[in-house]
Amino acid sequence: MDLVTRSQASAAAVEAHGRPLEAETLRWVEQCLGPGAVVKMVRPLAGGVSHVNHTLLVETGSGSLLRLVLRRWADRDRSLSEAEFSPEREIAALALLASCELPTPGLVAADPAGAYCGAPALLIERLIGHPPRPGPGDLPEYLIQLAAALLDVHGLHGAATMPPYVPRNRLDVRLPPRHAIRPSLWERAFDLAARPAPEAAPRFIHRDYQPDNTLWSYGRLTGVVDWSSASYGPPAIDIAQMRWSLALRYGTAAADRFLEKFDQVSGGYSHDPYWDLHSVLDLLPEGPDRVLDEAHVPLLEDYLAGVLARLGTPTH
């Protein structure tokens, strides 16, 4: 999920990543693909805490080879108790995305109750590509592709069928990160984020749009994945999420350049920094399994200072 949260991964997720898939799960995969289907290869995919992902190579009864991903919800109790984090939500999102020009995984089969896979699970197509690793000279093209991809997402029809956007941090607990260096920044951010939200026409949104949820090949965006938080809400949330993610990786200037690229590809866009505040504060409050990396806190504070400056708020 988030680039900077969950530095203390749940023990269940860590164990699930290292444990081979059970025979019952593999039989279910084969049955979903018809008579004669055989799982030829299973390999865990790196990354992810809230989900445990395995790539599968399956030979069908006709001899075709299918490259798939088995995506399981690592924390069974959480996935079954929170509507904001459920396989049903991702199933609905993937159904809508089937009509989108943006490359997204196709849904092959689902085990939302975890009856066969030991946890709620989706079997989806594996997209080509690897996590992003642009060189310094590639950043402008990288940013414009990230920006352009959102146009397809936000223009998707049927978005109102998705669950509505709700901030993860309801602001009822106003605690800065435990490693905060400039706690006054966070106090001002909490105050400003408590204002009424700006008016924004809701659209289909990814809700967790960040570099780790994109795939690339030879400098081209080949897919956007992890739609388990997809919602019906303000498009600015996707822009804000990407902005702080870029700020951590490449600096605040990259976050600002992404905003410029989105303005360029969209034909004109006015971004309200209110959404930047909410997107950062969604990383809080911290808890036993949700901790901001200490090394990232100063970077987030630099970014937050820039957002507050855009709002005309003193940062010293």
C-alpha positions in Angstrom: 0.0 0.0 0.0 1.4 3.4 1.0 5.1 4.0 0.3 5.9 5.2 3.8 3.5 3.4 6.0 3.6 0.0 7.6 7.3 -0.2 8.3 6.3 -2.8 10.8 4.4 -5.3 8.6 1.9 -7.6 10.2 3.3 -10.9 11.2 0.5 -12.7 9.2 1.5 -10.9 6.0 5.2 -11.7 6.4 4.4 -15.3 7.1 2.1 -15.5 4.1 4.7 -14.1 1.7 7.2 -16.8 2.7 4.8 -19.8 2.7 4.1 -21.7 -0.6 0.6 -21.8 -1.9 -1.4 -24.7 -0.6 -2.5 -27.6 -2.9 -6.2 -26.6 -2.5 -5.5 -23.1 -3.8 -3.6 -24.4 -6.8 -6.5 -26.9 -7.6 -9.0 -24.0 -7.4 -6.9 -22.0 -9.9 -6.8 -25.0 -12.3 -10.5 -25.5 -11.9 -11.2 -21.9 -12.7 -9.4 -22.3 -16.0 -11.2 -25.4 -17.2 -10.5 -29.0 -17.7 -6.8 -29.9 -18.3 -5.4 -26.7 -16.8 -2.1 -27.1 -14.9 -0.2 -24.6 -12.8 3.3 -24.9 -14.1 5.1 -22.2 -12.0 4.4 -20.2 -8.8 6.6 -17.3 -7.7 5.9 -14.8 -4.9 5.9 -11.1 -6.0 8.0 -8.7 -3.9 6.4 -5.8 -2.1 3.0 -5.4 -0.6 1.9 -5.8 2.9 -1.9 -5.6 2.8 -1.9 -8.1 0.0 0.2 -11.2 -0.7 0.7 -11.6 -4.5 2.0 -14.6 -6.4 2.6 -14.8 -10.1 1.4 -18.0 -11.8 2.2 -19.6 -15.1 -0.8 -21.8 -16.1 -1.0 -24.1 -19.1 -4.6 -24.5 -20.2 -6.1 -27.7 -21.6 -5.6 -26.4 -25.1 -1.9 -25.8 -24.5 -2.0 -22.0 -24.1 0.2 -20.4 -21.4 -1.5 -17.8 -19.2 0.5 -15.5 -16.9 -1.7 -14.6 -13.9 -1.4 -13.1 -10.5 -3.1 -14.5 -7.4 -3.8 -11.6 -5.1 -4.8 -12.4 -1.5 -5.8 -10.1 1.3 -3.1 -10.7 3.9 -5.1 -9.6 6.9 -8.2 -11.7 6.7 -10.0 -10.1 9.7 -9.4 -6.6 8.4 -10.4 -7.4 4.8 -13.6 -8.9 5.9 -14.6 -6.2 8.4 -13.9 -3.0 6.5 -15.9 -2.1 3.4 -13.0 0.3 2.5 -10.7 -2.7 2.1 -12.4 -5.6 0.5 -12.1 -7.9 -2.5 -15.6 -6.9 -3.6 -14.5 -3.3 -4.0 -11.6 -4.3 -6.3 -13.9 -6.7 -8.2 -16.3 -3.7 -8.9 -13.4 -1.5 -9.9 -11.9 -4.0 -12.3 -15.3 -4.5 -13.9 -15.5 -0.8 -14.7 -11.9 -0.6 -15.8 -12.5 -3.3 -18.4 -13.8 -0.5 -20.7 -10.9 1.8 -20.0 -8.0 2.3 -22.5 -5.5 2.4 -19.7 -3.9 -1.1 -19.2 -5.3 -2.6 -16.0 -5.6 -6.2 -14.9 -8.5 -8.2 -16.1 -10.4 -10.3 -13.6 -10.2 -14.1 -14.2 -11.8 -15.5 -11.0 -12.6 -14.5 -7.5 -12.7 -16.2 -4.1 -14.0 -13.2 -1.9 -14.8 -15.4 1.1 -11.4 -17.2 1.1 -13.0 -20.6 0.8 -10.3 -22.0 -1.4 -7.3 -19.7 -1.0 -7.0 -19.4 2.8 -7.9 -15.7 2.5 -10.0 -13.5 0.2 -8.4 -13.7 -3.2 -8.6 -12.5 -6.8 -7.1 -14.2 -9.8 -6.2 -11.6 -12.3 -4.2 -11.2 -15.5 -0.5 -10.3 -15.1 0.4 -7.1 -17.0 3.8 -6.8 -18.6 6.3 -4.4 -17.0 8.3 -3.7 -13.9 8.2 -1.1 -11.1 9.3 2.4 -12.2 13.0 3.2 -12.3 13.4 6.4 -14.4 16.8 7.9 -14.8 17.3 11.6 -14.1 16.8 12.5 -17.7 13.7 10.4 -18.0 11.7 12.2 -15.3 9.8 14.7 -17.5 8.5 12.0 -19.8 7.8 9.8 -16.7 5.7 12.5 -15.1 3.7 13.3 -18.2 2.7 9.7 -18.6 1.7 9.4 -15.0 -0.4 12.6 -15.5 -2.0 11.5 -18.7 -3.0 8.1 -17.3 -5.4 9.8 -14.9 -7.4 11.3 -17.7 -8.6 7.8 -18.6 -9.3 6.9 -15.0 -11.3 10.0 -14.1 -13.3 9.8 -17.3 -14.6 6.3 -16.6 -18.3 5.8 -16.9 -20.3 4.2 -14.1 -18.2 5.7 -11.4 -21.2 6.4 -9.1 -21.5 2.7 -8.5 -18.3 2.7 -6.5 -18.1 3.4 -2.8 -17.8 7.1 -2.0 -14.4 8.6 -1.0 -14.0 9.0 2.7 -10.7 10.4 4.2 -8.8 7.7 6.0 -7.9 10.2 8.7 -11.2 11.6 10.1 -9.1 14.2 12.1 -10.6 13.0 15.4 -7.0 12.2 16.5 -4.6 15.1 15.8 -1.1 13.6 16.5 1.9 14.5 14.4 4.3 11.6 13.5 6.3 10.3 16.4 9.5 11.4 14.7 8.2 14.9 13.8 10.9 17.6 13.7 8.5 20.5 13.1 5.3 19.6 14.9 3.9 23.1 14.3 3.6 22.2 10.6 1.4 19.3 11.4 -0.7 21.4 13.8 -1.4 23.9 11.0 -2.1 21.2 8.6 -4.7 19.6 10.9 -6.4 23.1 11.4 -6.6 23.8 7.7 -7.7 20.3 6.7 -10.6 20.6 9.2 -12.2 23.3 6.9 -15.1 22.3 4.7 -13.9 20.5 1.6 -13.8 22.5 -1.7 -16.6 21.7 -4.1 -15.4 19.0 -6.6 -17.4 16.9 -9.1 -16.8 13.3 -8.1 -15.3 10.9 -10.5 -13.8 7.3 -10.5 -10.5 7.6 -8.6 -7.7 5.1 -7.9 -7.4 6.5 -4.4 -3.8 5.1 -3.9 -2.2 6.4 -7.1 1.5 6.3 -6.5 4.6 5.1 -8.4 4.6 1.7 -6.8 1.2 0.9 -8.3 2.4 1.5 -11.9 4.3 -0.8 -14.3 6.7 0.2 -17.0 8.6 -1.3 -20.0 11.2 0.5 -22.1 10.2 3.9 -20.7 6.4 3.4 -21.3 3.7 3.0 -18.8 2.3 -0.5 -19.3 -0.2 -0.7 -16.4 -1.8 0.6 -13.3 -2.5 -1.9 -10.5 -3.9 -2.3 -7.0 -7.4 -1.0 -7.3 -8.5 -2.2 -3.8 -9.2 1.4 -2.7 -10.9 2.7 -5.8 -13.7 5.1 -5.0 -16.2 7.7 -6.3 -14.7 11.0 -5.2 -12.7 14.1 -6.0 -10.1 13.6 -8.7 -7.7 15.8 -6.8 -7.1 13.0 -4.3 -5.2 11.0 -7.0 -3.1 14.0 -7.9 -2.4 14.8 -4.3 -1.4 11.1 -3.5 1.0 11.1 -6.4 2.4 14.4 -5.4 3.6 13.4 -1.9 4.8 10.1 -3.2 6.9 11.8 -5.9 8.2 14.3 -3.3 9.6 11.4 -1.2 11.3 9.8 -4.1 12.5 12.8 -6.2 11.9 15.9 -4.1 9.3 18.6 -3.9 10.2 20.0 -7.3 9.1 16.7 -8.9 5.8 16.9 -7.1 5.3 20.4 -8.5 6.3 19.4 -12.0 3.7 16.6 -11.9 1.1 19.1 -11.2 2.3 21.2 -14.1 2.1 18.1 -16.4 -1.4 17.3 -15.3 -2.4 20.9 -16.0 -0.8 20.5 -19.4 -2.4 17.2 -20.4 -5.8 18.1 -19.0 -6.1 21.4 -20.8 -6.2 23.4 -17.7 -6.5 22.4 -14.0 -6.7 24.3 -10.8 -5.5 22.3 -7.9 -6.6 23.1 -4.3 -3.8 22.4 -1.8 -6.5 21.4 0.7 -6.4 17.9 -1.0 -2.6 17.8 -0.5 -3.1 18.3 3.2 -5.7 15.5 3.5 -3.6 13.1 1.4 -0.6 13.5 3.8 -2.7 13.4 6.9 -4.2 10.1 5.7 -0.8 8.6 6.7 -1.7 9.3 10.3 -2.4 8.5 13.1 0.4 6.0 13.5 -0.3 2.7 15.3 1.4 -0.7 16.0 1.4 -1.8 12.4 1.3 1.6 10.7 4.4 3.7 11.3 6.0 6.4 9.2 9.6 5.7 8.3 11.7 8.0 10.4 13.9 8.9 7.4 10.8 10.0 5.4 9.4 12.4 8.0 11.8 15.3 7.2 11.0 14.9 3.5 7.2 14.9 4.2 7.7 18.0 6.4 9.5 19.8 3.6 6.7 18.9 1.2 4.1 20.0 3.8 5.8 23.3 4.3 5.5 23.9 0.5 1.8 23.1 0.6 1.2 25.4 3.5 3.1 28.2 1.7 0.8 27.8 -1.3 -2.1 28.4 1.1 -0.5 31.5 2.4 0.3 30.0 5.8 3.5 30.8 7.6 5.8 27.8 8.0 8.3 29.2 10.5 
